[in-house]
């Protein structure tokens, strides 16, 4: 895909890469590595620095904070952020998911109100889909929007395993507005103000450094201005948008960053002089190169207006399945000291590898589990269940 970039796109990548290599950015990334237990970043200064140039959401129109570019430039930013070691959770949630929904189906008033602060890196938006009793099966959600006068609703329900909601200003929430025998029908998307009476955000701790959240919606009142898209059309919207966000670009770049850091450590310490480790390194490097090729093909498909749901699922699946292999390779390179955490002064690479090992399995769950991706490939792509 690099060979297919236009000169303007190549210059854009060079500009983004130069910004992310600035001392202030590297200092910010280094500080993140030394956060205390259960501390995590919210909106990063780096997001604002990108936003000042319209680069945080480059594919958005200028009036909403972008530069009017396309999906290729958006993918370049996502990839370069990951390769620079920047946490991307808030960026993916705010720009690639919630912002994309608003850009595609939001009203003119919603776009003017919500998009510019997101593009400037001054606001965070999150996603409230998953519920305690349903994970990938979102059609089974129970959160309900009860009518409360003409054009108004009150939301009741519990959402779980969402990230950054403790910092978020708004959340895209799926709720049932109509009971139907067809369980995919009757779901509506709302933009919920998180800092309002009737919304409670509580931590759900996990193996990751970053926390998940439980969000309880207890009668928060919403009106038509909070509806995203059409009433009862949430299921179709969520599936349509998944095609636009599920390229694998972010995953392959994040895992490539892990690999490059481990390989640099192995070279520096002489561990990669071992022929067995060199062979493992070559194998992983080839796999990650393949993952990148798959991901950029999905970006090319989007740029051509021809998204491919099966290929996108394959790209996401293949990239994330490399995460645990790279983390295990890291321990082969460091040996037993690699299990020391960031809060141990003797940990190699400041304990970064230990945290990576805990994060690696979660990539196979985000944006659709590996099992769901394989089912989509088998059913839609290979027609094995016809």
C-alpha positions as CSV (number, residue, x, y, z in Angstrom):
1,X,0.0,0.0,0.0
2,X,2.9,2.4,0.6
3,X,3.7,2.2,-3.1
4,X,0.2,3.2,-3.9
5,X,0.2,6.4,-1.8
6,X,0.1,9.6,-3.7
7,X,2.9,12.2,-3.2
8,X,0.5,14.2,-1.0
9,X,-0.3,11.2,1.1
10,X,3.4,10.4,1.5
11,X,4.1,14.0,2.6
12,X,1.2,13.7,5.0
13,X,2.6,10.5,6.6
14,X,6.0,12.2,6.9
15,X,4.4,15.2,8.6
16,X,2.5,13.0,11.1
17,X,5.6,10.9,11.8
18,X,7.7,14.0,12.3
19,X,5.2,15.5,14.8
20,X,5.0,12.2,16.8
21,X,8.8,12.1,16.9
22,X,9.1,15.5,18.6
23,X,10.6,15.6,22.1
24,X,7.4,16.7,23.7
25,X,5.6,13.7,22.3
26,X,8.3,11.2,23.2
27,X,8.3,12.7,26.7
28,X,4.6,12.3,27.0
29,X,4.8,8.6,25.9
30,X,7.6,8.0,28.4
31,X,5.5,9.5,31.2
32,X,2.6,7.1,30.4
33,X,4.9,4.1,30.9
34,X,5.5,5.2,34.5
35,X,1.8,5.7,35.6
36,X,1.0,4.3,39.0
37,X,-1.2,1.2,39.3
38,X,-4.8,1.9,38.3
39,X,-3.9,5.2,36.7
40,X,-4.6,5.6,33.0
41,X,-4.6,8.5,30.5
42,X,-7.7,10.4,29.4
43,X,-7.5,12.9,26.6
44,X,-3.8,13.2,25.8
45,X,-2.0,16.4,25.0
46,X,-0.8,14.6,21.8
47,X,-4.4,14.4,20.7
48,X,-4.7,18.2,21.0
49,X,-1.4,18.7,19.1
50,X,-2.7,16.6,16.3
51,X,-6.1,18.3,16.5
52,X,-4.5,21.7,16.1
53,X,-3.4,20.7,12.6
54,X,-6.7,19.0,11.8
55,X,-4.9,15.6,11.8
56,X,-6.7,13.9,14.6
57,X,-9.7,13.4,12.3
58,X,-8.2,14.2,8.9
59,X,-11.0,12.7,6.9
60,X,-13.6,15.1,8.4
61,X,-14.6,18.3,6.7
62,X,-12.7,21.4,7.7
63,X,-15.8,22.9,9.3
64,X,-15.8,20.0,11.8
65,X,-12.1,20.1,12.6
66,X,-10.6,17.9,9.9
67,X,-8.7,18.7,6.7
68,X,-11.2,17.2,4.2
69,X,-8.9,14.3,3.4
70,X,-10.0,10.6,2.9
71,X,-9.9,7.3,4.6
72,X,-6.2,6.7,3.6
73,X,-5.1,9.8,5.6
74,X,-7.2,8.6,8.5
75,X,-5.6,5.2,8.4
76,X,-2.1,6.8,8.2
77,X,-2.8,8.7,11.5
78,X,-4.1,5.6,13.2
79,X,-1.1,3.6,12.1
80,X,1.5,6.2,13.0
81,X,0.0,6.8,16.4
82,X,0.2,3.1,17.2
83,X,3.8,2.8,15.8
84,X,4.8,5.7,18.0
85,X,3.5,3.8,21.1
86,X,0.6,6.1,21.8
87,X,-2.5,4.7,23.6
88,X,-5.3,4.8,21.0
89,X,-8.4,3.8,23.0
90,X,-9.8,7.3,23.4
91,X,-9.0,8.1,19.7
92,X,-10.6,5.0,18.3
93,X,-13.7,5.5,20.5
94,X,-14.1,9.2,19.9
95,X,-13.0,9.6,16.3
96,X,-13.3,6.2,14.6
97,X,-16.5,5.1,16.1
98,X,-18.7,7.8,17.7
99,X,-17.4,10.6,15.5
100,X,-17.9,8.4,12.4
101,X,-21.5,7.7,13.4
102,X,-22.2,11.4,13.8
103,X,-20.4,12.3,10.6
104,X,-22.4,9.7,8.5
105,X,-25.9,9.9,10.0
106,X,-25.9,12.7,12.5
107,X,-28.1,15.8,12.1
108,X,-26.5,19.1,11.1
109,X,-27.0,20.4,14.7
110,X,-25.3,17.3,16.1
111,X,-22.3,17.6,13.8
112,X,-21.8,21.3,14.7
113,X,-22.1,20.6,18.4
114,X,-20.2,17.4,18.9
115,X,-17.6,16.9,16.1
116,X,-15.3,20.0,16.5
117,X,-14.4,19.3,20.2
118,X,-13.7,15.6,19.3
119,X,-11.5,16.6,16.4
120,X,-9.6,19.1,18.6
121,X,-8.9,16.4,21.1
122,X,-10.7,18.3,23.8
123,X,-13.6,15.9,24.3
124,X,-14.0,12.1,24.7
125,X,-16.9,10.0,23.5
126,X,-17.3,6.3,24.4
127,X,-19.5,3.4,23.4
128,X,-22.2,1.6,25.5
129,X,-23.2,-1.6,23.7
130,X,-22.3,-4.6,25.8
131,X,-24.5,-5.7,28.8
132,X,-23.8,-8.1,31.7
133,X,-25.9,-10.9,30.1
134,X,-24.8,-10.4,26.4
135,X,-21.5,-9.8,24.8
136,X,-21.3,-10.2,21.0
137,X,-25.0,-10.9,20.8
138,X,-26.1,-7.3,20.9
139,X,-29.6,-8.2,19.7
140,X,-30.2,-9.6,23.2
141,X,-29.7,-6.2,24.9
142,X,-32.2,-5.3,27.6
143,X,-31.5,-1.6,28.1
144,X,-34.8,0.1,27.3
145,X,-35.9,3.6,26.3
146,X,-39.4,4.2,27.8
147,X,-41.5,7.0,26.2
148,X,-41.7,10.1,28.5
149,X,-43.9,12.5,26.6
150,X,-43.8,13.5,22.9
151,X,-40.3,12.9,21.4
152,X,-38.7,12.0,24.7
153,X,-37.5,8.9,26.5
154,X,-36.1,7.7,29.8
155,X,-33.3,5.1,29.6
156,X,-33.1,2.2,32.0
157,X,-30.4,-0.5,31.9
158,X,-26.8,-1.5,32.7
159,X,-23.9,-1.4,30.3
160,X,-20.5,-3.1,31.1
161,X,-17.0,-3.6,29.8
162,X,-16.8,-0.1,28.3
163,X,-13.6,1.9,28.4
164,X,-12.9,5.6,29.1
165,X,-16.5,6.3,30.2
166,X,-15.1,7.7,33.5
167,X,-13.5,10.4,31.4
168,X,-16.2,10.7,28.7
169,X,-18.5,13.5,28.0
170,X,-20.9,11.5,25.8
171,X,-21.5,7.9,25.0
172,X,-23.2,6.2,22.0
173,X,-25.7,3.9,23.7
174,X,-27.8,1.2,22.1
175,X,-31.2,0.8,23.7
176,X,-34.5,-0.9,22.8
177,X,-37.2,1.5,21.8
178,X,-39.7,-1.0,20.3
179,X,-40.5,-4.6,21.3
180,X,-40.5,-6.8,18.2
181,X,-40.7,-10.5,17.3
182,X,-37.7,-9.8,15.1
183,X,-35.0,-9.2,17.8
184,X,-32.8,-7.2,15.4
185,X,-35.5,-4.6,15.0
186,X,-36.4,-1.9,17.5
187,X,-32.9,-0.9,18.7
188,X,-32.1,2.8,18.6
189,X,-28.8,4.6,19.2
190,X,-28.7,7.6,21.6
191,X,-25.9,10.0,22.4
192,X,-26.0,10.0,26.3
193,X,-24.5,12.8,28.3
194,X,-22.4,10.8,30.8
195,X,-22.1,13.6,33.4
196,X,-25.8,13.8,34.1
197,X,-28.1,12.7,36.9
198,X,-29.3,9.2,36.3
199,X,-25.9,8.0,35.0
200,X,-23.5,6.1,37.4
201,X,-20.1,5.0,36.3
202,X,-18.3,2.4,38.4
203,X,-15.0,0.7,37.8
204,X,-14.7,-3.0,36.7
205,X,-11.1,-4.0,37.2
206,X,-9.4,-6.5,35.0
207,X,-6.0,-7.9,34.1
208,X,-5.3,-4.7,32.0
209,X,-3.8,-1.5,33.5
210,X,-6.8,0.4,32.0
211,X,-10.1,-0.2,33.7
212,X,-13.4,-1.3,32.3
213,X,-16.6,0.4,33.5
214,X,-20.1,-0.5,34.5
215,X,-22.5,2.3,33.5
216,X,-26.0,2.2,35.1
217,X,-28.7,4.2,33.3
218,X,-31.4,5.0,35.8
219,X,-34.1,7.1,34.1
220,X,-31.9,9.7,32.4
221,X,-34.2,11.7,30.1
222,X,-33.3,12.1,26.5
223,X,-35.0,13.9,23.6
224,X,-34.9,13.7,19.8
225,X,-31.7,15.7,19.7
226,X,-30.0,12.7,21.4
227,X,-31.1,10.2,18.8
228,X,-28.4,9.2,16.3
229,X,-29.8,8.0,13.0
230,X,-33.4,6.8,12.7
231,X,-35.5,5.3,15.4
232,X,-35.4,1.5,15.6
233,X,-32.6,1.4,13.0
234,X,-29.7,0.9,15.4
235,X,-28.9,-2.6,14.4
236,X,-28.4,-1.8,10.7
237,X,-26.4,1.2,11.6
238,X,-24.0,-0.7,13.9
239,X,-23.4,-3.3,11.3
240,X,-22.8,-0.8,8.5
241,X,-20.3,1.2,10.6
242,X,-18.4,-1.9,11.6
243,X,-17.4,-2.3,7.9
244,X,-15.9,1.2,8.1
245,X,-14.0,0.8,11.3
246,X,-12.9,-2.9,11.1
247,X,-9.8,-2.8,8.9
248,X,-7.1,-4.2,11.2
249,X,-4.9,-1.1,10.8
250,X,-4.8,-0.2,14.4
251,X,-4.3,-3.8,15.6
252,X,-1.5,-4.7,13.2
253,X,0.4,-1.4,14.0
254,X,0.1,-1.8,17.7
255,X,1.5,-5.4,17.5
256,X,4.2,-4.2,15.1
257,X,5.2,-1.6,17.7
258,X,5.5,-4.4,20.3
259,X,7.6,-6.6,18.0
260,X,9.9,-3.7,17.0
261,X,10.5,-2.9,20.6
262,X,11.2,-6.5,21.6
263,X,13.5,-7.0,18.6
264,X,15.4,-3.8,19.5
265,X,15.9,-5.1,23.0
266,X,17.0,-8.5,21.7
267,X,19.6,-6.9,19.4
268,X,20.8,-4.6,22.1
269,X,21.3,-7.4,24.6
270,X,22.7,-9.9,22.1
271,X,19.8,-12.3,22.6
272,X,19.0,-12.3,18.8
273,X,22.4,-13.8,18.1
274,X,20.7,-17.1,19.0
275,X,19.7,-18.7,15.7
276,X,16.5,-20.1,17.2
277,X,15.3,-16.7,18.3
278,X,16.4,-15.2,15.0
279,X,14.2,-17.7,13.2
280,X,11.2,-16.9,15.5
281,X,11.8,-13.2,14.8
282,X,11.8,-13.7,11.1
283,X,8.6,-15.7,11.2
284,X,6.8,-13.1,13.3
285,X,8.1,-10.3,11.1
286,X,6.7,-12.0,8.0
287,X,3.3,-12.6,9.7
288,X,3.1,-8.9,10.7
289,X,4.0,-7.8,7.2
290,X,1.1,-10.0,6.0
291,X,-1.2,-8.5,8.6
292,X,-0.3,-5.0,7.4
293,X,-0.9,-5.9,3.8
294,X,-4.4,-7.3,4.6
295,X,-5.2,-4.2,6.7
296,X,-4.2,-1.8,4.0
297,X,-6.2,-3.7,1.4
298,X,-9.3,-3.0,3.5
299,X,-8.4,0.7,3.5
300,X,-8.0,0.5,-0.3
301,X,-11.4,-1.2,-0.5
302,X,-13.0,1.6,1.6
303,X,-11.3,4.3,-0.4
304,X,-12.8,2.7,-3.5
305,X,-16.2,2.6,-1.9
306,X,-16.2,-1.2,-1.9
307,X,-16.0,-2.5,1.7
308,X,-15.6,-6.2,2.0
309,X,-17.1,-7.6,5.2
310,X,-15.4,-11.0,4.9
311,X,-12.0,-9.7,4.1
312,X,-12.3,-7.1,6.9
313,X,-13.1,-9.9,9.3
314,X,-10.2,-11.9,8.1
315,X,-7.9,-8.9,8.5
316,X,-9.0,-8.2,12.0
317,X,-8.8,-11.9,13.0
318,X,-5.3,-12.5,11.5
319,X,-3.8,-9.4,13.0
320,X,-5.0,-9.9,16.5
321,X,-4.1,-13.6,16.5
322,X,-0.4,-12.5,16.3
323,X,-0.6,-10.5,19.6
324,X,0.0,-13.4,22.0
325,X,2.7,-14.9,19.8
326,X,4.6,-11.6,19.8
327,X,4.2,-11.3,23.6
328,X,5.4,-14.9,24.1
329,X,8.4,-14.1,21.9
330,X,9.2,-11.2,24.2
331,X,9.6,-13.5,27.1
332,X,11.8,-15.8,25.0
333,X,14.0,-12.7,24.5
334,X,14.0,-11.4,28.0
335,X,13.8,-14.6,30.0
336,X,12.3,-14.7,33.5
337,X,13.0,-11.0,34.3
338,X,10.4,-10.1,31.7
339,X,7.6,-11.0,34.1
340,X,8.6,-8.1,36.4
341,X,6.1,-5.3,36.2
342,X,6.6,-1.6,35.6
343,X,6.6,-1.0,39.4
344,X,9.8,-3.1,39.9
345,X,13.0,-1.1,39.3
346,X,14.8,-4.2,37.9
347,X,12.2,-4.9,35.2
348,X,13.6,-5.0,31.6
349,X,12.1,-2.4,29.3
350,X,10.6,-0.7,32.4
351,X,8.2,-3.6,32.8
352,X,6.4,-2.8,29.6
353,X,6.6,-6.4,28.4
354,X,4.7,-7.7,31.4
355,X,1.8,-5.3,30.7
356,X,1.8,-6.2,27.1
357,X,1.4,-9.9,28.0
358,X,-1.7,-9.0,29.9
359,X,-3.1,-6.9,27.1
360,X,-2.4,-9.3,24.2
361,X,-5.4,-11.6,24.7
362,X,-7.8,-8.7,24.8
363,X,-7.1,-7.7,21.2
364,X,-8.8,-10.9,20.1
365,X,-12.0,-9.7,21.8
366,X,-12.1,-6.0,20.7
367,X,-14.2,-5.0,17.7
368,X,-15.6,-8.5,17.4
369,X,-14.1,-11.7,18.9
370,X,-12.0,-14.0,16.9
371,X,-14.8,-16.6,17.1
372,X,-17.3,-14.2,15.6
373,X,-14.8,-13.3,12.9
374,X,-14.3,-16.9,12.0
375,X,-18.0,-17.5,12.0
376,X,-18.5,-14.6,9.6
377,X,-15.7,-15.9,7.3
378,X,-17.1,-19.5,7.4
379,X,-20.8,-18.5,6.9
380,X,-20.7,-15.5,4.6
381,X,-17.3,-16.1,2.8
382,X,-17.1,-19.8,2.5
383,X,-20.9,-20.5,2.8
384,X,-20.2,-23.5,5.0
385,X,-23.5,-23.2,6.8
386,X,-25.8,-22.9,3.9
